[in-house]
């Protein structure tokens, strides 16, 4: 894998420009991009930066974090509060993401996306209103473990951390085996369209965008 040094500003501009020139692969009116990475890699920060740049280009954008689609505590903690396999496969409500985020953005969908579903602090539904995404708009979904679920992304970006950097920057060290399993089973660094090495947050590097 060939990685080239880049700044976050140039990376943001390049991703926004690429998305601005893409056509949805399903023939519908909406683009869908995934920014995948462990919380320590801060995928939400990159998603928010790309969203701002796309809005400057006149595109409507919805940025959705998987942290808003956690399952209720009774399901997340069924096998304990620090169970890495449960964190990997049972914390995030992938069915709700399909239903409430991707379903409305199918070619014949309504375009009305639910930005979040569950508040982990109150352990109750957020009751957030649906957000309409205008034709030509872009969904940016960000969070961990996004690849391997057949989500219909038009572009995928993986923020890669080495095992040492991930361990150093992850306070919840019990989650580390979940990321090891993800790397082994899904190989996100091999399957994502763009890989960003984020070991040193001041000096990222990336693979070229797909042609």
N, C-alpha and C positions, 0 to 999 in steps of 0.2 A: 504493500500500500504506500503510494507516494503522497506525502503530506507537505504542504507549502505554508510558510508563515503568513499570517494575516492578522489584521486588527479586528476587534469586534465591530467597529464602525464599517469597515469595508465588507466584512462578512454580512452584516445586516443589509447593506445596500445591495450586495450581490444576490442574496436570497430574495429580497423584495423585487429586484429587477427580473430575476428568473421567473418568479411566480406571476409577475405582471404580464409576462409574455407567454405564459402557458395557456393551453386549452384543456378543460376538464376531460379526463380520459374516458369518462362514461357518457360524454356527449351532453351532459346537463349544463345548467347555468352557473354552477358553483364549483370553485376549487377547494380542495381539501389537502392540508399539509400537516404532518406530524413532526413534532420536535421532541425526540425521545432522549431521556437521560435520567440518571439518578438524581434525587433532590440535591445532592452535593454539587452537581454540575449546573444547577439553576436553569433548567430548560425554560421555565416561565419567564425569566428575564430576557432570553433571546426571543421568545415568542412575542413578548410585549414590544420589544424593539422593532421587530419585523412588522408587527401590526401598525405601529406608528408610521413607519416608512411607507407602507402600503396605503394608509389613509392619506398621506401627503400626495400620493399618486392618484387619488380619487377613488380608491377601492373601498368598499364596505368590508369590514373585518369583524369576525367574532373570535376571540381568544378564549379557549376553554381548557381548564386544568382538570386532570383526572382526580385531583384532590377534592373536587366538588362532587365526585361520583364514587365516594367510598360506600361500602355496605354498612348497615347498622352494626353497632358494637357487638351485639349478641352473635352476629355471624363472623365478624372479624376476629373476635377473641374466643371463638368456640374452643380452640385448642391452646389457649393461653395468649397473653398479650405480647409475647416475644417469640413467636413461632415463625421462622423464616419461610417455611413452605406455605403457610397460610398467607403470609404477606405477599408472597409471589403470586399465588394462584387464587386467593380468596378475598383480598381486601378491596379490590376495585371492581365495581359493577360494570363489567364489560357488556352485559346484556342491555343495561340502561343506556350506555353510550351508543350502542347500535340503534336502540329504539328512539332515543330522544335527541341524538346529535346527527347520526349518519342517515337514519331513516328519512327525516324531513329534507335532507339534501340529495336524495335520489332524483334522477332526472324529472320525475313527475311528482316530486315532493312539494310540501307547502313552503319550505324555506324557513319555517319557524323552529328555532333551535332552543332547547332548554340549556341555559349556561351552567347550571349546577343543580344538584338534586338533594344532597345530604350534607348537613352540617355536623362534622365530627365532634365539635365542642358541645353542642346541645344534644347531639344524637337524635336529631329530628329532621324532617324534611325542610328544606330551605324555603319552599313555596315561592321561589323566584318566578317571575313572569317569563313567558317565552319571548325570545328575541328574534324578530324577522331579519333574515339576511337577504339583502337585495340581490337580484340577478347580477352576475358578474362578481359577487362577493367571495370572500376567502374565509374558510374555517382554518384556524390554527389550533390544533389539539396538542397539549404539552403535558409531559409527565413521564414516569418510569414504565417500562414493560409494554410499550406501545406496539412493538413489532411482533409478528407471529400470530396476530389475531385476524388477519385478512381484512383489516380496515381498508377502505377504498381510497387510500392516499394517492394524490397526484405527485407529491414530493415528500420524502422522508429524510430527516436530519437526525443523526445520532451524536450526542455529546459523549465522547469517550473519556473515561478516567482510568488510568492504570490502577491495578489492585492496591498499590501503595498509596496513591493519591486518594482513591476512594475511601480507604480505611482512615487516612489522616483527616479527611474532611467530613466524615460521617459520624455524628455523635451517637446515633442508634446503631452501635456496632453489631447488634444481633441481626440486623438486616443484611449484613454482608454476604452470607451464604445465598441469599435470594438473588443477588446480583451475579454471583458466581454461576448459579444455575442458569440464569438468563443468558449469560455470555456463552455457556456451553451448549444450551439447547436451541437458542435462537440465532446466535452469532450476529448481533446487531451491527457490528463493525463491518461485516461482510455483506449484509443485506440492505443496509440503508443507502439511499442515493448519495448522501453527503455525510461524511464523518468529520467531526471537529474534535481534535485533541485538546482537552481543557485542563490538563494536569496543572499547568501554571496559568491561572486566570488572567495574568497580565500579557501572556504571549501564546495565544491560541495558534493552532495550525489546522489546515483542512485539506480535504481531497477536492479535486475540481468538480464543478457542477456537471451533471449529465448533459450531453449535447442534445 
